[in-house]
């Protein structure tokens, strides 16, 4: 299948614009480097009558089902992996926190924002990982950005998986440290990269995700622990998508591998997926948490997490611990979805049968078109397009929850297979150059 070259077209358009308005370049926002690329993609979508696949307006709770434009849809675009966002105890805890604390903490933790529920949540997260302490931040993105940017410096090296979240990459940029990536989940490549690094840099930080949000796979934690020990490095695991998903009880990647969580130096996670809240956390040694709590700008100079969010995530964590059957159901649903898709002959990439399963389409245009066709059939699933992934790896990314029924999963897989089966005809009917196969 041929591909529309967005970069080439936008570069030509930008060059024309620069010649026409050279004196305006310094103050014209439309001349920002990526803006014309955005407009080119919007024009292509308009020409092909493809609606904007992002910013869809959900009119209620975003769970296994959702409401868009007054319609009930089977929803595969929710991070509510265990269905705790609507759990009665979680909702009751939020309401009680509002009655007691109001909405905002109205100050930073250092000044006037400290509340008992913040300390209770941090104690519960530390106990979850069997480590000394933890600290919560108001933003998951800012957690990685601020912590990596604060811990590392010009004499250090941050090395991360090529599929790592942007917040880790930008944290490395902020730190001023040297940065390297290794091929996705290729720990041989990591070892090769580290072989010449130990004598060059003062500190080494290895960063991986517990569950990769684009591919639905995970790294070999025992080997990572061995690698970091042999190279005298810190190991940081981003558990944004793995807490509540991996392990028999949803404790995360350390439980999946029966590893000692104390062997990992820095546990990072977000509260916005399984734990039904918002923000991020770091768990680890007392010295690490004391250092961050007292000196990390992303914590010190930010308003405290709203008490209602802390209460929500604390209760969600308690329910998760008490109801491991939710995790078992999620695991069953993830395997079922992946296996049904593969039986249809579709490409699930490295998907390991977890809560995240990609279906690789290839080019961005058909991936966006498929998302729209599925929406028309009552299935909500988002595409991931270039440049978020490589030009030939555009995909539909399915998020499974414990609340999806067999009927939801079977209907979703059948609809995808049927729409992909008629894709050639659809593309020809649109008369797209290069798609006349």
N, C-alpha and C positions, 0 to 999 in steps of 0.2 A: 504494500500500500504506500503510495507516495505521500509526501508530507508538505504542507504549506510552510514555507520558510518565513516565519514571523520576523526573525532577526534581520534577514536581508531586506524585507519590505520596510520595516520600521527604520532601518539605517538610512535607506534612500529618502524616506519621508523626512527624517530628521535633518539630513543634509540640505534638502530644499528649504526647510524652515529656517535653518541657520543662515543660509545665504540671503533669504528674504528679510530677516529681522535681526541682523548681527548686533545692533545696538541694544536690543531688548533681552538678550540672552541672560544677563546678570540678574534680572528681576522678574522674568517670566516663568512662573511655575510650570507651564507646559513644556519648558525646555529641560526640565529635570530628566536625567538619563533614561529612567525606566518609564516615564509617562507616555511617551510615544509608543512604546511597546504595548502598554495597556490599551491605548486607543486603537492600535491596529487589531488587537485581538477582539475588542468590542465591535469594530467595524465588520470583521469577518463573521462574528456571531450574528450581528444584525442581518448581514447579507444571506446567511443560511437559516434565519429565523430560529436561532437557538437562544432560548431565554437564559438570563443570568442564573447559573447553577448555584451561586453563593448568595448569602444574605436572604435565604428563604424565610419568610415570616411565619414562625410557629405561634399558634394562638393559645397554646396550653402547655402542659408539661411535655418535655422532650424525653420520651422513654421508648419502650418497644413499639408503641404507636404514638402518633402525633396528629395534630390538626393544622392543616395548611389550606388557606382559602376556603374554609368551611368544610373541608373534606377530611375524613379519617384515613390515615395512611399507615401501612406497615413501615416502621422507621428503622433504618440501619445506619443512622448517623447520630447516635447518642453514646456519650461516655458513661451513662448511668448503668455500669456493668452489672451490678447486683440489685438494681431496682430500689435502692435506698433513698433516692431523691423524693419519693412519695410515701415512704414508710411512716405509719402513724406516729411512732415514737420520735422519729426525726423531726417531723412537723411540729409535734407537741413541744419538743425541746427548743425549737426555734421560737415558737410563740412565747414560751416561758422566759426565754432570754430577752426578747423584746420588752416584755412587761417589766423585767427587772432592770435592764441596762439601757433601754432605748435601742436605737439603730447603730449609731457611730460610737466609737470609743472616745472621740473628740480630743485626741492627743496621741503623741507617740508613746510607746511603752515607757520610755525614760522619763517622760514629763508627767502625764496624767492618764495614760491609756491602759495601765495594767489592771486586769480583772482576774478574779479567781478562775474563770473558765479558760483563760489563756494558759495558766499554769497546769490546769487539769489536762488539757489537750496535749501539751508538751510532755507531761509525765506519761500519758497513755501511749504516745508515739515512741518515746524512749523505751518503755516496757515492751512494746510490740517488737522492737528490734533487739531487745535485751542489751541495750547500751546505756551509758551514763545519763544522757540528757538529750533534749532536742530543742529547737527554736523554730517558731512559725513566722513566715513572712506574708505580706499582703498580696503578693503576686508570685505565681509559679515561675513565670519568665524572669522576673527580677531576682528570684532566688538563685538561679544558675548564673545570671549575669553578675549579680552583686557578690556572690560567694567566690566564684572562680576569679573574678576581677580583683577581689580583695586578698585572696590567699596567695596568688601567684604573682611573680614579678619578672623583671627584665632578665634575670639570670636563670630563669626556670623554663621548663618545657611542659606544655599541655598537649597531650596526645589523645585523640578520640576516634571512635568509629566513624567511618565516612557517612553513615546514615544518622548521625547524632542530630539532636534537635538544635535549631538555630540559636537558642539561648545559650547553649554551651559554647558554640563557635564565637558568639559575640562576647561572652564572658572572657574567653581567651584573648580576644582583641583588646578588651578593656584592660586586662591585666598587664599588657605589654610583654608578656612571655612569648617565647617562640612557640609556634603551633604546627602540629603535623596531624594528618589523619592516616588511618590504616584501612585497608579494604574491609568492607562490611563483614563482620563476624569472622574475619580471617586472622586468627591469633598467631599463626605462623608469620604473617606479615607484620603484626604488632611486635613480635620478638625481633624480627629483622630491623625494624625501625628503632627499637630500643638498644640494639647491640652496640651502636656507636654513640649513644646518647648519654649513658650514665656518667662518663668521665667529663662530659662537656657542660652539663647543666647542674645547678645547685639542687633544685628540687624537680621531681617528675610527678605529674598528675595524669593518671589514666582515667578517662571518662567513657562509660558505656551506658546503654539503657537496659533496664531489666526486661522490657518488652518493647520492641521497635514498632512505632505507630504507623509506619508506612508498609511494613512487611509482615507483621504479626509473628516474628520469630524472636529468639533470645540468645544471649551468649553463653558460653561455657564458664560458669562462675568458678568452679574449683580450679580450672586452669588459670583463670585470670588472677585468682588469689596467689597461686604459685608464681606467676609471672611478676606480680607486683612485689612479692617478697624477695625474689632473686635480684630484682633491679632496684631495691630500696625506694620504691615509689608509693605514692598514695593512690588508692583505688576509690573512685567515686561512682556510685550506681544511681542513675536516674530512674526511679520507680514510678513515674507518673502513670504509666499504663499497666504495671505489673502487680501493684498492690491490689488485692481483691480478685486477681485473675490467676496468678501462678501459685502453686502449692495446694495441698489438700484443703487447707483452711483459708487460702487466699492471703497468706502472710507475705507472699512475694517470692522473688527468685531464690532467696536463701533457703526457704522451705522447700521449693521445688527440687533443689539439689541436696537437701539435708546438710547444708553448710552452716558453719558457725557465723552468725551475723557480725560478731565482733571482729572477724577477719577483714571486714570491709571498713575502710577508714571513714568514708563519708557516705551516708545514706541520704539521698535527696528524693523528694516526692512532691506531688501536688494533691491538694484537697478537692479538686474540681471534678474528679472522675468518680471512682468508687465511693469516695467519702462525702459526696453530695454538697460540697461547699465551694470555696474559692481560696486561692493562695498556695503557698508552698511551705516546705519544711526541710530542715536539715537535722539528722540524728547522728550522734557519734559520741566521742569521748568528752569528758567534762571540760578538758582544756580547749578542745575545738569549739564547743558551744559557748563557753565563757568568752573566748576570743571574738566570736562572731557577734554575740549579744552586746558586747561592750564597744566594738570597733567597726563593724561592717556598716557602711553607709546605707545600704539598702534596708537595713533594720533600724539603725539609730535615727535616721532622718525621715523615716516613713511613719505615717499614722498607724496606730495599732490595728490589727485585724478586727473588724466589727465583732463584738461579742456574740451576736446572733450566729455568725458564720462559725466561730470557734465551737459554740454549743452544738451546732448542726453536725459538724465533722466529728466531734467527740462522740456523739450519740451514734452516728453511722458506723464508726469504728467499733463501738461496743456491740451493735447489732451484728456486724460482720463476724466478730469473734464468737458470738453466741449462736449464729445460724450458718454453720458451714455448708448446709445443704444448698444454699444459694450458689456457693462456689462450685459445688458438684454439678448443679444444673447448668451453670454457665459453661463449664468445661464440656459437658455433653453437647450443648448447643453449638459450641465452636467446632467440635470434631464433626458433628452431623453436617453442618453447613459446608465445611471444607470438603468432606467426602462426597456429598451430593454434587457439588460444583465440579469436582474432578471426574466424577462418573459421566458428566456431560461433556467431557473433553476440553474443559476450559482451564486456563493457566492461572494457578493460585500462587505462583512465584515461590517464595520461601515460607509461605504460610504454614505454621506448625499446628493448626487446629486450635488456636486460642480465641480470645474475644475479638481479634482483628484478623480479617481475611481479605486480601486484595484479589481482584480479578484483573489480570493484566490485559489491556486492550491494545496498546501500542501507541497510536497517535492520539493527540489531544482532541481533534475535532470529533471523531467517532465516540470517544469517551464522554465528551460533553453532551453529544446528541443522545447517547444511551441513557444518561442520567435524566434527560428531559423525557424520553420515551417511557422510562420506568415511572416517573412522577405521574404521567398521564394514566398509567395503569395502577396507581395506588401504592407505589413503592418509592420511598424516599431514600436515596443513597447519593452521596457526593462523589464527583470525580476528583482525581488528583492529576493535575496537568503540568506540562512543562511550563516554567522552569523548576517547579517544586520537585519534579523527578526528571530523569533523563528523557530526551525527545522521543525515544522509542519505548518508554516504560509508563506511559499514561495508564491510569487504572481507575476502576471503581473500587472504593475502599469501604468494606462492610464492617460495621461494629455490631457484634452480637451482645445480647444481654441475657441474664437469667430469666427474664420475663417474656422472652420470645417463645411462642408455642411452636410445636412441630408444623402446624398449618402455616404460620407466618414464614418459617424457614423454607418449607417446600414451595410455597407460592412465590417467594422471592427468587429462589433458584430457577424455578420454571420460567418466570418472566424474563430473567436475564438471558437464559439460554435461547428463548424464542426471539428476543430482540437482537441478540448477536447473530442468530441464524439468518435474520432478514436484513442484516446491516448492509451487505453489498447492494441489495436492491434499493434500500433507503438512500445510500450515498449516491448511487447513479441517478435516482429521481431528483436529487438536489442539484445534479449537473455540476459537481465540484471538479475543477481541473485536477487531473491526476488520480481520480478515484473511479475511472471508467474501466473496471476490471472485468 
